[in-house]
């Protein structure tokens, strides 16, 4: 395959350009909507899919091996500092973990999507947010198949509107239905603490899953979500059978030039109603021994996962307790980095590290077994990951939290948090509500 990169001149913003292509087949927007000089360096739009990889629950195929083979088949040799110039974009659901580990299947499933879905895109529109440059790439076999000029014409002909749509009338009567009552969630957290006291686990993530009826357009939901909850690892995917609307603050795995990094989040406080309350909540998180203990346990787990695919003695913790501010919450974050072994690919790294330790627990497999028992409903896409595999070996994936899955007139999302022996059941329940604020607001 051949790959062409062309820089274009446009004053349009990434969101405006995506609005041109949003209704095309399987259009995807990997959107660094939060301004952050370290995390929000690029945004990507994928259009014109030319091949699909899909793994269903009853499939006997190895999705990771298929990805490895396809990336090798379409491999391109092109020099560019841009981390993603062409390749596969998609998601891996949390329940893909059942293909990797033997977990007793006891939870129910109230809706189905593929465990994994990736599209190879002919065209990627690249936004270098730091240098304020825009590029279009084209993957083709014959030069006559190139369609860059057509895309450029569509962009040049677009007339940005002051508002892309009329604002929706808010419906404060929207009913959000959880798989838990408050009392049931508190009871489940208590049982998780019992498992910790008995030595089964040190920490595990406990989730409640909400759904509601929503006739709101999926792209309108995303427009509102990115407005009130900007995040560095946001995404919108317009599949024909469902849509993914994500404002994730958490990077799962990034690989560029064989350097691997992961950024687990553990520890959350709500934003205050004023500056004084904001400062109080932020200081409380910084000084919380419980939250720092949670994060340390997950850092150790992630170091262990990366050591399976990275060179000896290359795995290092480069940030330990960093506070990040979002429009509705504060988070405590760490960064772990390593150098990928030459014989391993980005897909191999994903296989070894999936699902992420920050949303399972430690030890990982036992935590997953307890999650299966106590949550009662399959997580589906929630706490899986969304991102890309570049045809040169790079990759970047979020953890699919703060993420809505919309199908027809139903919207689903999960919210959870890490439970340790020091956890207070009531506080854990309130933390899930803090995380749900932005999602509920856009769905009303």
Secondary structure, 3 states (H helix, E strand, C coil): CEEEEEEECCCCCHHHHHHHHCCCCCEEEEECCCCCCCCCCEEEEEEEEEEEEEECCCCCCCHHHHHHHHHHHCCCCCCCCCCCCCEEEEEECHHHHHHHCCCCCCCECCCCCCCEEEEEEEEEEEEECCCCEEEEEEEECCHHHCCHHHHHHHHHHCCCCCCCCCCCCCCCCCCCEECCCHHHHHHHHHHHHHHHHCCCCCEEEEEEEEEEECCCCHHHHHHHHHHHCCCCEEEEEECCCCEEEEEECCEEEEEECCEEEECCEEEEEECCCCHHHHHHHHHHHHCCHHHHHHHHHHHHHHHHHHHCCECCCCCEEEEEEEEEECCCEEEEEEEEEEEECCCCCHHHHHHHHCCCHHHCEECHHHHHHHHHHHHCECCCCCCCEEEEEECCCCEEEECCCCEEEEECCEEEEEEEEEECCCCCHHHHHHHHHHHHHHHHHHHC
